[in-house]
Amino acid sequence: MATEEVVEIETYTDKNDQLVDILHNQVKDNTCLRISDQQFSIDRRETPAYSKLLAISNVYGYIVAGTPKGLSVFMSKDAREELLKGTSKGTNTAVVLKARKEIDLAQHGRITHVGVSADELSVLVATVKGNILVFSAASLVSQGSSTPIKTVSVGKEIRDMCPNPKDLPTTAAVVTVAGDLVVIDMVAGTVTTIVASSTAKVLCVCWSPKGKQLVCGDSSGTLTQRTPNDGTIKRTVTALTNDNHIPDRAAVLAVQWIDQHTYFAVYGQLPEDAFAAGCGGGGSASDDDEFEDNATAAYVITRADKKSPLEWIYIEDPCSAM
């Protein structure tokens, strides 16, 4: 069995000014697309903060969005055309994107996550009941079919869902609200537990770019790189200490595996009831004060090669909690 690698820290860099310059120069027109007239509840028990309700196929050009009642299906070319129309009208423009299909999935319960498989031929939909519905993308786009070709039951409410991007194309990594990490196979219908919930509970997950390993972030602020078949730990990265940006007792709220030696991670504090099912991530039902004092810190964590120490590059989170 390979030994676990614990990586040391080398340097810390603040890149916030550069990020602001990039955003200022590249984002010129504030044009947005309205994709649904259905209103999401502001009760976070109904609309969890961790929901991911938009999935895009770059190969086939379709867009699937979760709505309060089900799914809306669009085409990327329609979105581009409407955005160009909105941009020509000036800044602060909202344009309406008409759905090709509206699919009612109310019988399955509230949708929390939407994703696409590696070959983009399947659409994965997670529900509040702890089920993952697998749809044929062709049937969704052409027929608006509401019948899944497979249903995989995780058995617990889902916090994060990440389809494999390449090497294990029929699988997806799933994090439950209780803090478990499992891998499902959407063809076989199997569920394999990688990490059972413990003191440090898993909050987020991402596959490596080739889909061979997983990195998960937990409530202790630790990033752990694991194998997807049995959860063997390959590498751990603990959070910076005595840092001006990372709050005390910070957890890893989100993680993205950029390349072999680079992660992007967001750190922040969790409400006390963050692991209670049906709490929408913790806190009160109202959004009014939920994130007012919730500080987050985003970092690119990288190194030149396997033998080099880590460099932590701080950037201001462009979509921080509000």
C-alpha positions as CSV (number, residue, x, y, z in Angstrom):
1,M,0.0,0.0,0.0
2,A,1.3,3.5,-0.9
3,T,2.3,5.7,2.0
4,E,0.3,8.8,2.7
5,E,2.0,12.1,1.7
6,V,1.7,15.1,4.0
7,V,2.8,18.2,2.2
8,E,4.7,21.1,3.8
9,I,4.0,24.8,3.2
10,E,6.5,27.0,1.5
11,T,5.2,30.4,0.5
12,Y,2.0,32.6,0.6
13,T,1.1,35.1,-2.0
14,D,-1.8,37.7,-2.2
15,K,-3.1,37.9,-5.8
16,N,-6.2,39.9,-5.1
17,D,-5.2,43.0,-6.9
18,Q,-4.3,41.0,-10.1
19,L,-7.7,39.2,-9.9
20,V,-9.6,42.5,-9.6
21,D,-7.7,43.9,-12.7
22,I,-8.6,40.8,-14.7
23,L,-12.3,41.0,-13.8
24,H,-12.4,44.7,-14.5
25,N,-10.8,44.3,-18.0
26,Q,-12.7,41.2,-19.1
27,V,-16.2,41.6,-17.7
28,K,-17.6,44.6,-19.6
29,D,-21.3,44.1,-19.9
30,N,-23.6,43.0,-17.0
31,T,-26.0,41.0,-19.1
32,C,-27.9,38.1,-17.5
33,L,-30.2,35.4,-18.7
34,R,-33.5,34.7,-17.0
35,I,-34.2,31.0,-17.4
36,S,-37.3,30.5,-15.3
37,D,-40.2,32.4,-13.9
38,Q,-40.6,29.9,-11.1
39,Q,-39.5,31.4,-7.8
40,F,-37.2,29.4,-5.5
41,S,-38.1,29.5,-1.8
42,I,-35.9,31.8,0.4
43,D,-36.2,29.2,3.1
44,R,-32.8,27.5,3.1
45,R,-34.4,24.2,4.2
46,E,-36.2,24.3,0.8
47,T,-33.3,25.8,-1.2
48,P,-30.0,24.6,0.3
49,A,-26.9,26.8,-0.1
50,Y,-25.0,23.8,-1.5
51,S,-27.4,23.2,-4.4
52,K,-25.9,23.0,-7.9
53,L,-28.7,23.4,-10.4
54,L,-27.0,24.1,-13.8
55,A,-25.2,21.6,-16.1
56,I,-23.8,22.4,-19.6
57,S,-22.8,20.0,-22.4
58,N,-19.9,21.4,-24.3
59,V,-20.1,18.5,-26.9
60,Y,-23.8,18.5,-27.7
61,G,-24.7,22.0,-26.8
62,Y,-27.5,21.5,-24.3
63,I,-28.1,23.1,-20.9
64,V,-30.1,21.6,-18.1
65,A,-31.3,23.7,-15.2
66,G,-33.0,22.6,-12.0
67,T,-36.2,24.5,-11.1
68,P,-38.5,24.3,-8.1
69,K,-40.7,21.8,-10.0
70,G,-38.2,19.9,-12.2
71,L,-35.9,20.6,-15.1
72,S,-35.7,23.1,-17.9
73,V,-33.7,22.2,-21.1
74,F,-32.1,24.8,-23.3
75,M,-29.6,24.9,-26.1
76,S,-26.3,26.8,-25.9
77,K,-26.8,28.5,-29.3
78,D,-30.0,30.0,-28.1
79,A,-28.3,31.3,-24.9
80,R,-25.5,32.9,-27.0
81,E,-27.9,34.6,-29.3
82,E,-30.0,36.0,-26.5
83,L,-26.8,37.2,-24.7
84,L,-25.7,39.0,-27.8
85,K,-29.0,40.7,-28.1
86,G,-28.8,41.8,-24.5
87,T,-25.2,43.1,-24.8
88,S,-26.2,45.2,-27.8
89,K,-28.8,47.0,-25.5
90,G,-26.1,48.1,-23.0
91,T,-25.2,47.2,-19.5
92,N,-27.5,45.9,-16.7
93,T,-29.8,44.0,-19.1
94,A,-31.8,41.0,-18.3
95,V,-33.0,38.8,-21.2
96,V,-35.4,35.8,-21.2
97,L,-34.2,32.5,-22.5
98,K,-37.1,30.3,-23.5
99,A,-36.7,26.6,-22.6
100,R,-36.9,24.0,-25.3
101,K,-38.5,21.5,-22.8
102,E,-40.0,21.9,-19.3
103,I,-40.0,18.6,-17.3
104,D,-42.1,18.1,-14.2
105,L,-40.3,15.9,-11.6
106,A,-42.3,16.9,-8.6
107,Q,-43.1,13.3,-7.8
108,H,-39.4,12.7,-7.1
109,G,-39.0,15.5,-4.6
110,R,-37.0,18.7,-4.6
111,I,-33.9,18.7,-6.9
112,T,-30.6,19.6,-5.2
113,H,-28.0,18.9,-7.9
114,V,-27.7,18.5,-11.7
115,G,-24.7,17.1,-13.6
116,V,-23.7,15.4,-16.9
117,S,-21.7,12.2,-17.4
118,A,-18.2,12.2,-18.9
119,D,-19.6,11.3,-22.4
120,E,-22.4,13.9,-21.9
121,L,-25.0,11.3,-23.0
122,S,-26.5,11.1,-19.5
123,V,-27.9,13.7,-17.1
124,L,-27.7,13.1,-13.4
125,V,-30.3,14.6,-11.1
126,A,-30.0,14.4,-7.3
127,T,-33.1,14.8,-5.1
128,V,-33.7,15.7,-1.5
129,K,-34.8,12.1,-0.9
130,G,-31.2,10.9,-1.4
131,N,-31.8,9.5,-4.9
132,I,-29.9,10.1,-8.1
133,L,-32.0,9.9,-11.2
134,V,-30.1,9.1,-14.4
135,F,-31.7,10.4,-17.6
136,S,-30.8,9.9,-21.3
137,A,-29.7,13.4,-22.5
138,A,-31.2,12.7,-25.9
139,S,-34.6,11.9,-24.4
140,L,-34.5,15.0,-22.3
141,V,-33.6,17.3,-25.1
142,S,-35.8,15.8,-27.9
143,Q,-38.8,14.5,-26.0
144,G,-38.7,16.1,-22.5
145,S,-38.9,12.6,-21.0
146,S,-39.6,12.5,-17.2
147,T,-38.7,8.8,-16.9
148,P,-35.2,8.1,-15.7
149,I,-33.3,5.1,-17.2
150,K,-31.8,4.4,-13.7
151,T,-32.4,5.4,-10.1
152,V,-29.5,5.0,-7.6
153,S,-30.4,5.4,-3.9
154,V,-27.7,6.9,-1.7
155,G,-30.1,6.8,1.3
156,K,-29.2,10.2,2.7
157,E,-29.7,13.8,1.6
158,I,-26.9,14.9,-0.8
159,R,-24.6,17.9,-0.3
160,D,-22.3,17.5,-3.3
161,M,-22.3,15.5,-6.5
162,C,-19.4,15.3,-9.0
163,P,-19.6,13.0,-12.1
164,N,-16.3,11.4,-13.2
165,P,-14.7,13.4,-16.0
166,K,-12.9,10.7,-17.9
167,D,-11.4,7.4,-16.7
168,L,-14.4,6.0,-14.8
169,P,-17.2,7.5,-17.0
170,T,-20.1,5.6,-15.4
171,T,-19.3,6.8,-11.9
172,A,-20.0,9.9,-9.8
173,A,-18.7,11.0,-6.4
174,V,-21.3,12.0,-3.9
175,V,-21.1,13.7,-0.5
176,T,-24.0,13.3,1.9
177,V,-25.3,16.0,4.3
178,A,-24.2,13.6,7.1
179,G,-20.6,13.9,5.9
180,D,-20.1,10.6,4.1
181,L,-18.3,10.2,0.7
182,V,-19.5,7.5,-1.6
183,V,-19.0,6.6,-5.3
184,I,-22.0,5.5,-7.3
185,D,-22.0,3.6,-10.6
186,M,-24.9,4.9,-12.7
187,V,-25.0,1.7,-14.9
188,A,-24.6,-1.0,-12.2
189,G,-26.6,1.0,-9.6
190,T,-24.0,0.3,-6.9
191,V,-23.0,2.6,-4.0
192,T,-19.5,2.3,-2.6
193,T,-18.6,4.0,0.7
194,I,-15.2,5.8,0.5
195,V,-15.4,7.7,3.7
196,A,-18.0,7.1,6.5
197,S,-19.0,10.2,8.4
198,S,-16.8,10.8,11.5
199,T,-15.5,13.7,13.6
200,A,-14.1,15.4,10.5
201,K,-17.0,15.2,8.0
202,V,-16.6,15.5,4.3
203,L,-18.2,18.6,2.7
204,C,-17.1,18.7,-0.9
205,V,-15.4,16.6,-3.5
206,C,-13.7,16.8,-6.9
207,W,-12.2,14.3,-9.3
208,S,-8.7,14.7,-10.7
209,P,-8.7,16.0,-14.3
210,K,-8.3,12.4,-15.6
211,G,-10.8,11.0,-13.1
212,K,-8.4,8.6,-11.5
213,Q,-8.4,9.9,-7.9
214,L,-10.6,12.1,-5.7
215,V,-9.8,15.1,-3.5
216,C,-12.3,15.9,-0.7
217,G,-12.5,18.8,1.8
218,D,-13.8,18.3,5.3
219,S,-15.0,20.1,8.4
220,S,-11.5,20.3,9.9
221,G,-10.2,22.3,7.0
222,T,-8.2,19.4,5.6
223,L,-7.9,18.4,1.9
224,T,-7.5,14.6,1.4
225,Q,-6.6,12.9,-1.9
226,R,-8.0,9.4,-2.1
227,T,-8.4,6.4,-4.5
228,P,-12.0,5.9,-5.6
229,N,-12.1,2.2,-5.1
230,D,-11.2,1.8,-1.4
231,G,-10.5,5.4,-0.2
232,T,-6.8,4.9,0.3
233,I,-5.2,8.2,1.3
234,K,-2.5,9.4,-1.1
235,R,-2.0,13.0,0.2
236,T,-3.3,15.4,2.9
237,V,-3.1,19.2,2.9
238,T,-4.0,20.9,6.2
239,A,-5.3,24.5,6.2
240,L,-3.0,27.4,6.9
241,T,-2.8,28.5,10.5
242,N,-2.5,32.0,11.9
243,D,-3.7,33.4,8.5
244,N,-5.4,36.7,8.2
245,H,-7.9,35.5,5.6
246,I,-8.9,32.0,6.9
247,P,-11.3,32.3,9.8
248,D,-10.8,30.2,13.0
249,R,-12.1,26.6,12.9
250,A,-12.5,26.9,9.1
251,A,-13.8,24.1,7.0
252,V,-13.2,23.4,3.3
253,L,-16.5,24.6,1.7
254,A,-15.5,23.9,-2.0
255,V,-12.6,22.4,-3.9
256,Q,-11.6,22.1,-7.5
257,W,-8.7,19.9,-8.8
258,I,-7.0,22.1,-11.5
259,D,-4.1,20.0,-12.5
260,Q,-1.7,17.4,-11.1
261,H,-0.2,19.8,-8.6
262,T,-2.9,22.4,-8.1
263,Y,-6.1,22.7,-6.2
264,F,-8.5,25.6,-5.8
265,A,-10.2,25.7,-2.4
266,V,-12.6,27.9,-0.5
267,Y,-12.5,28.0,3.3
268,G,-15.1,29.3,5.7
269,Q,-17.1,28.5,8.9
270,L,-20.1,26.2,9.1
271,P,-23.2,26.7,11.2
272,E,-23.6,24.3,14.2
273,D,-26.3,22.2,12.5
274,A,-24.7,22.0,9.1
275,F,-24.9,18.2,9.2
276,A,-28.6,17.9,10.0
277,A,-30.7,16.6,7.2
278,G,-33.3,19.0,6.1
279,C,-31.5,22.1,7.4
280,G,-30.3,23.2,4.0
281,G,-26.7,23.5,5.2
282,G,-27.5,24.8,8.7
283,G,-28.8,27.9,10.2
284,S,-32.2,29.6,10.2
285,A,-34.9,29.3,7.6
286,S,-34.4,32.9,6.5
287,D,-31.6,34.1,4.2
288,D,-31.7,37.6,5.9
289,D,-28.8,36.9,8.3
290,E,-27.5,33.6,7.2
291,F,-24.2,34.7,5.6
292,E,-23.9,38.2,6.9
293,D,-20.9,37.4,9.2
294,N,-19.6,34.3,7.3
295,A,-16.1,35.1,6.1
296,T,-14.7,33.0,3.3
297,A,-11.2,32.7,1.9
298,A,-10.2,31.3,-1.5
299,Y,-6.8,29.9,-2.4
300,V,-4.9,28.4,-5.3
301,I,-2.8,25.7,-3.6
302,T,0.1,24.6,-5.9
303,R,3.6,23.4,-6.2
304,A,6.1,22.9,-9.0
305,D,6.5,19.1,-8.7
306,K,6.0,16.3,-6.2
307,K,9.1,17.1,-4.2
308,S,8.4,20.8,-3.9
309,P,6.6,22.4,-0.9
310,L,3.2,24.1,-1.4
311,E,2.6,27.7,-2.4
312,W,-0.7,29.2,-1.2
313,I,-2.0,32.0,-3.4
314,Y,-4.8,34.0,-1.9
315,I,-7.5,35.5,-4.1
316,E,-10.7,37.3,-3.2
317,D,-13.6,35.0,-3.8
318,P,-15.5,36.5,-6.8
319,C,-18.7,34.8,-5.7
320,S,-18.4,35.0,-1.9
321,A,-21.4,34.4,0.4
322,M,-23.7,37.3,0.6
